[in-house]
Structure formats: C-alpha cells, structure tokens
Amino acid sequence: MALCVSMSPKVPVRPAIANLPDYVAGARPPVGRRAYKLSSNESPFPPLPGVLAAVADAAADINRYPDMIAAGLVEALAAHHGVESAQVVAGNGSVAVLGHVLTAFTGQGDEVVYPWRSFEAYPILAALSGATGVGVPLGAEGRLDLPALLAAITPRTRVVMICSPNNPTGPAVRRDELKLFLDAVPSDVLVVLDEAYVEYVTDPDAATYADVAPDHPNVISLRTFSKAYGLAGLRVGYAIGRGRLIGAVRKAATPFGVNAAAELAATVSLSLDLAMRDRVAAVVAARDAMADALRAQGWAVPDAQGNFVWLPAGADAVPFAQDATLAGVMVRAFDGSGVRVTTGEPEAVQALLEVAATWA
Ligand SMILES: Cc1ncc(COP(=O)(O)O)c(C=O)c1O
C-alpha cells in the first residue's frame, strides 16, 4: 500500500518547537570528491590504540542492553576526576547530557541565559525544555561578557551557560573573572560550565571546573569524548557536579543512553590519557600556527583556545566558505558573522590559508 502523503496531519506542534531553527551540522564533503572536513571541530586522528578492538568486543553482545547508567565508565570518570560516582552522569554526547540538565532544572516560565554567539545547541535545547532562552552578546575579541551575563540574570533565571573555550570564537574564560562572576550569581541559579574543548586550553589563566567547584556547589561541568579523545562518532559526554544535582540529571536522562561500544571505547580512551595528550599537543601547535598565519594575513583572529580558529569574515562568511569548498576544504560559515575552521590535516590547513589570503 502506498503511504498517503497528500493529507496534512492536524496534530499541532508545540509552538516552541515549530519556531526553532534546525541544528546545522558542519558540512560533509560531497560524495566522490576528495575534500577535508574542517567544519565540525572533530579530531583528525583515528581512534586511540585498543579502542577499535574494544568496540569489536562490545559488538559481540549487542543483543543485550548496555549498563543502564554506563556504570563502568562513570566509575572510571569519577576516579579520573577525584569525585564520587554519584557526581558523574554520562549520556549520548554532551549535547544530550545538556538536554537532560535543562529538563531537570528548567521549564515553562523559566529563563536560560547563554552567551551569543556560542554553541548553537543552547537556544534549541533551552526552547525544548520549555524555558525562554536569553542570548547575551559577546564582548570584545570574541570573549564572553561575564558582567553582561550577570546583568541578564532575573528572578526567573534557572540556568546560565558558560562556554569555555567559546565555540565558535575561541577564547577561554579566565579564572579571576569566573570567580568574580560566580560570587555574584545567586546560589540557587545553576551555572553550566561547558568544557567541551578544555583539553586544548593553553592559557595559564583559563578557568576550569576544578578551580571553582570547591566554593560554588551550583556549578556543573559538561565534558565530552567527541573532541580530544576522537570519539565523536560514538557519542559519549558527561557532566560532573554535586551529587544532588547529578541525581536529578540522572532522573531526566535517557535510560541506557550510552551504548556498550561507546562505554567501552570511552573507558579505554580515558586510560590512554598520555597518548591523548600527545595528539592534543600536535593539534594545539597546528592551531597556533594557523592562527598566526591568518593574523599575518590581516585577519583579526581572536585568542584560539579550542581545536579551531575564528575568522570574523562578517558578510563574506558564506562566500568565503563556498570558496573554501571549491578548494576542497569544508569549513563552518555563520551567515553574516564569521567562519570557524577546525584544526585538521596540514595539507587542508595549507589549502585553507591560500583561500583566506584572497579574502583577507
Ligand atoms: C561547546 C560545545 N559543547 C558541546 C558540544 C557537544 O558535543 P558532543 O555532543 O559531541 O559531546 C559541542 C560540539 O561541537 C560544543 O562545541
């Protein structure tokens, strides 16, 4: 029987969903063409040694559900970060974990404050939770404007997002400014410190969760295996925080949300921290070289603390990205504001630099 496609269903879509922009994934190379993907902030390296074997082992048991809360990985993460297992919750990528955080702590009538431009999932996830998203413009040089974020907090604010390093612009929040900010945030407002790129940070003054957790029980850190650990395709992320907060996130989490292959791959990868750090060091060196070369061309590239650089191309963003595609390099254009380029293979970066020189 042919599926009837002519009749439009009358089921109403929640207005918050109907009005949402779609999440835009980094462009993939066209089928059959040799092209480099510098559009999704992925690792250019293959999985760490032993990870593929672990995935194959896990595949033998896929007729079974995985562990309900990925307990093996959660325990390994707790030991790694020096916290209790009850202080860690894992999920299907940190974007899913953030969704669970927002479901647990926000709803209709609440506000979620976030920097903008920042990670594009923030407004989408805030709206999905039923809350109102409040975007606060960035300050100079692509940095988060912490005083402006503070000023945006109202009695309805339940969650504030801090993205450090900020995707897509690059700078990290400094320890001193974050401490001042947290001292002033009401203690019943949750602050989510999104540290997706924390492994790449080289600024010695940059803040981490460990710097602020002892004095600020209202902070949760969001982390991922998608970037430095190179497991983007398996989808594993997690949050760390006080047990009462993490317990609430667990209640909102998708049951069996981390599959067995992902759990094992992440656990093995975590045990290979030194090998991961070697790879990160290579990416950081290439990132800094790319940023310097772009600055030498005249681009005002902000401080790059993630695995990517930001070109404030303004109105040229989309045509620039089209030119890069023609040169075999996929980058992420944000219409009217800029272009984000992930640090990738040296030949891809070289090709990108040649395109950038023509637009500088
Ligand atoms: C700032 C930030 N947070 C979170 C994520 C989500 O990562 P994942 O869901 O792959 O763990 C990303 C992905 O690009 C990101 O840039």
The ligand as an SDF file (V2000), in Angstrom:
LIG
                    3D

 16 16  0  0  0  0  0  0  0  0999 V2000
   30.7430   23.9140   23.1600 C   0  0  0  0  0  0  0  0  0  0  0  0
   30.2260   22.5590   22.8130 C   0  0  0  0  0  0  0  0  0  0  0  0
   29.5690   21.8720   23.7360 N   0  0  0  0  0  0  0  0  0  0  0  0
   29.0830   20.6540   23.4880 C   0  0  0  0  0  0  0  0  0  0  0  0
   29.2440   20.0730   22.2550 C   0  0  0  0  0  0  0  0  0  0  0  0
   28.6150   18.7450   22.0180 C   0  0  0  0  0  0  0  0  0  0  0  0
   29.4840   17.7110   21.9290 O   0  0  0  0  0  0  0  0  0  0  0  0
   29.0130   16.2210   21.9380 P   0  0  0  0  0  0  0  0  0  0  0  0
   27.5260   16.1680   21.9640 O   0  0  0  0  0  0  0  0  0  0  0  0
   29.5950   15.6190   20.7180 O   0  0  0  0  0  0  0  0  0  0  0  0
   29.5880   15.6490   23.1950 O   0  0  0  0  0  0  0  0  0  0  0  0
   29.9230   20.7400   21.2510 C   0  0  0  0  0  0  0  0  0  0  0  0
   30.0600   20.1420   19.9160 C   0  0  0  0  0  0  0  0  0  0  0  0
   30.5040   20.6940   18.9620 O   0  0  0  0  0  0  0  0  0  0  0  0
   30.4210   22.0230   21.5400 C   0  0  0  0  0  0  0  0  0  0  0  0
   31.0570   22.7340   20.6130 O   0  0  0  0  0  0  0  0  0  0  0  0
  1  2  1  0
  2  3  1  0
  2 15  2  0
  3  4  2  0
  4  5  1  0
  5  6  1  0
  5 12  2  0
  6  7  1  0
  7  8  1  0
  8  9  2  0
  8 10  1  0
  8 11  1  0
 12 13  1  0
 12 15  1  0
 13 14  2  0
 15 16  1  0
M  END
$$$$
